[in-house]
Amino acid sequence: MLSRRVDLLFAFSILAAACGGKIDDGTDSGVDSGAESGPDSPAPPPFCKADGTQCGSAPECCSGACVNGSCSSAGCTPNWSTCTNFTQCCSQNCDPSSHYCVPNGPPPPNCQPNGTACSSGAQCCSQYCSGGSCAPAPPPPPPPPQCGPDGSYCIHASDCCSQVCTNNTCGGTVTCASTSTKLCDQCVATNCCTQMLSCGNDSACSQWLACVQNCEQQGYSAFACTQNTCGMPSTSTEKGLYSCAQQYCSTQCTKD
């Protein structure tokens, strides 16, 4: 009977050894014999984090977007594309002056310098990949020109703050009134209202027109004042008003 128990114990020891196990003999020193390896071992961290991975900032993610603590490329606007608020941008940073998404945060770790091959901006220290190579990030485009107030000259509705452009006038048809006793001023107010309003919204043109009107009060004609006292029109706004006056009020502005 004792012999059979010894044989079973011996067989069990061989089986455990073959399976990589160890018989606990009560003398374990507590020292780990080495790190385990195999399919369940943790993989080294990737160069950048995939979608769905937890993140603390946008540069950690391959998509360049860290949304609510998770990398995501769905539904966000890439850098250097237009935006109206930061929630639209993958970088979570919408430049308030240019209204373009711009990179946010420090460059990603182990990022590639300019000139290195890349497939996305997340690989580059500049966070900008162009033509398959990391390149310096371009500056944000300049902000769009300011819209014109009602009464100013326009071609498209987008030229106007009111988004209404009718007959080349922001806000539709407008009328001008003149308190001047000069026939030239009265004619210009009637026939060149759009150009007068545009001139009133331009500081340089306003000063030039005021000079002409003050000169008129000294007994000179408007055209004589431009040639001898105030100077010929130099800006596009001044030229627009002057051309309109020549077209519709040539007689009045030459004599009065």
WOMODA-V431651 format. One record per residue. N is the residue number from 1. PHI is phi in whole degrees, -180 to 180 (NA if undefined). PSI is psi in whole degrees, -180 to 180 (none if undefined). NEAR is the number of other C-alpha atoms within 12 Angstrom. Layout:
N_PHI_PSI_NEAR / N_PHI_PSI_NEAR
This chain:
1_NA_-44_7 / 2_-62_-39_8 / 3_-64_-38_9 / 4_-68_-39_10 / 5_-64_-39_11 / 6_-64_-42_12 / 7_-64_-41_13 / 8_-66_-40_14 / 9_-64_-40_15 / 10_-65_-43_15 / 11_-65_-40_14 / 12_-64_-38_17 / 13_-64_-42_19 / 14_-64_-43_16 / 15_-64_-43_15 / 16_-64_-41_15 / 17_-65_-40_14 / 18_-65_-30_12 / 19_-90_5_11 / 20_84_11_11 / 21_-88_-175_12 / 22_-147_136_17 / 23_-80_124_18 / 24_-78_109_12 / 25_-99_7_8 / 26_85_6_8 / 27_-115_24_9 / 28_-62_126_11 / 29_-81_-12_9 / 30_85_2_9 / 31_-93_126_8 / 32_-70_132_8 / 33_-76_-10_9 / 34_152_161_7 / 35_-72_141_10 / 36_-75_155_11 / 37_-136_156_9 / 38_147_-173_8 / 39_-64_-22_7 / 40_-90_-1_8 / 41_-70_144_9 / 42_-67_136_11 / 43_-80_154_10 / 44_-63_151_8 / 45_-62_140_12 / 46_-73_169_16 / 47_-61_-42_19 / 48_-142_161_31 / 49_-89_140_31 / 50_-79_166_24 / 51_-58_140_22 / 52_92_-10_19 / 53_-84_143_25 / 54_-64_144_20 / 55_-149_161_24 / 56_-113_-19_21 / 57_-154_159_33 / 58_-60_-40_43 / 59_-62_-17_40 / 60_-72_-22_41 / 61_-96_143_37 / 62_-62_-33_35 / 63_-79_-14_37 / 64_76_16_45 / 65_-133_123_47 / 66_-116_103_37 / 67_-113_119_32 / 68_53_41_17 / 69_78_14_19 / 70_-140_137_26 / 71_-65_135_31 / 72_-156_140_32 / 73_-116_1_27 / 74_-82_125_18 / 75_74_17_13 / 76_-114_157_28 / 77_-94_128_30 / 78_-71_167_35 / 79_-58_147_38 / 80_71_19_29 / 81_-110_157_26 / 82_-68_152_28 / 83_-154_162_28 / 84_-116_-23_19 / 85_-154_164_23 / 86_-65_-25_27 / 87_-68_-17_21 / 88_-82_-21_28 / 89_-89_140_35 / 90_-61_-33_43 / 91_-82_-7_43 / 92_61_30_34 / 93_-142_107_35 / 94_-108_114_29 / 95_-63_122_29 / 96_-69_-23_19 / 97_-88_-38_20 / 98_-100_-18_22 / 99_61_42_25 / 100_-125_144_32 / 101_-68_132_34 / 102_-128_156_38 / 103_-59_150_37 / 104_-134_141_30 / 105_86_175_23 / 106_-71_162_20 / 107_-65_154_27 / 108_-66_153_31 / 109_-65_149_25 / 110_58_32_17 / 111_-73_160_28 / 112_-93_139_27 / 113_-74_169_25 / 114_-60_140_23 / 115_96_-12_20 / 116_-84_144_23 / 117_-62_143_20 / 118_-152_162_25 / 119_-119_-14_20 / 120_-153_159_29 / 121_-65_-21_43 / 122_-65_-19_45 / 123_-84_-16_37 / 124_-101_145_37 / 125_-63_-32_31 / 126_-80_-8_34 / 127_59_29_43 / 128_-140_120_38 / 129_-115_121_30 / 130_-131_124_23 / 131_64_28_15 / 132_83_8_17 / 133_-136_145_25 / 134_-65_135_27 / 135_-141_161_25 / 136_-60_138_19 / 137_-68_133_23 / 138_-71_153_20 / 139_-69_153_17 / 140_-58_141_22 / 141_-60_154_20 / 142_-65_152_16 / 143_-64_153_16 / 144_-64_154_15 / 145_-62_151_13 / 146_-68_147_13 / 147_-75_158_25 / 148_-94_144_31 / 149_-72_166_29 / 150_-58_137_31 / 151_100_-18_34 / 152_-82_162_40 / 153_-71_143_40 / 154_-148_161_30 / 155_-116_-43_20 / 156_-121_158_22 / 157_-60_-31_24 / 158_-67_-15_23 / 159_-73_-16_26 / 160_-110_143_27 / 161_-64_-32_22 / 162_-82_-6_22 / 163_61_26_20 / 164_-128_121_26 / 165_-128_111_28 / 166_-126_125_24 / 167_55_42_18 / 168_61_27_26 / 169_-132_126_34 / 170_-65_133_32 / 171_84_2_30 / 172_94_-164_25 / 173_-71_129_21 / 174_-127_160_27 / 175_-124_151_21 / 176_-120_147_22 / 177_-123_146_19 / 178_-127_133_20 / 179_-93_0_13 / 180_-71_147_17 / 181_-87_-4_17 / 182_-78_132_28 / 183_-62_-33_26 / 184_-64_-47_36 / 185_-65_-39_40 / 186_-66_-41_26 / 187_-66_-43_31 / 188_-65_-40_37 / 189_-63_-33_29 / 190_-78_-42_23 / 191_-103_-16_28 / 192_-129_41_36 / 193_-61_-45_34 / 194_-59_-44_38 / 195_-68_-34_38 / 196_-67_-41_40 / 197_-66_-39_37 / 198_-63_-39_35 / 199_-66_-38_33 / 200_-66_-24_27 / 201_-92_4_23 / 202_-118_118_23 / 203_-61_-42_16 / 204_-66_-44_21 / 205_-68_-37_30 / 206_-61_-42_24 / 207_-67_-41_21 / 208_-65_-45_31 / 209_-66_-39_39 / 210_-62_-39_24 / 211_-63_-43_27 / 212_-64_-45_35 / 213_-67_-37_34 / 214_-66_-38_22 / 215_-66_-37_25 / 216_-59_-38_31 / 217_-68_-12_20 / 218_-90_4_16 / 219_101_7_18 / 220_-102_157_26 / 221_-77_159_30 / 222_-61_-43_42 / 223_-69_-34_34 / 224_-66_-36_26 / 225_-66_-38_29 / 226_-70_-32_28 / 227_-82_-31_18 / 228_-113_-28_16 / 229_-116_-54_23 / 230_-97_-15_28 / 231_91_153_23 / 232_-71_157_25 / 233_-61_141_28 / 234_-122_-32_18 / 235_-92_165_21 / 236_-63_-35_18 / 237_-68_-42_29 / 238_-64_-43_34 / 239_-65_-36_24 / 240_-64_-44_27 / 241_-67_-43_37 / 242_-64_-42_36 / 243_-64_-40_24 / 244_-65_-42_25 / 245_-63_-40_33 / 246_-62_-39_22 / 247_-73_-43_17 / 248_-107_-21_23 / 249_-131_32_29 / 250_-60_-44_24 / 251_-66_-51_19 / 252_-62_-41_25 / 253_-80_-10_31 / 254_-90_-34_25 / 255_-97_-33_19 / 256_-129_none_28
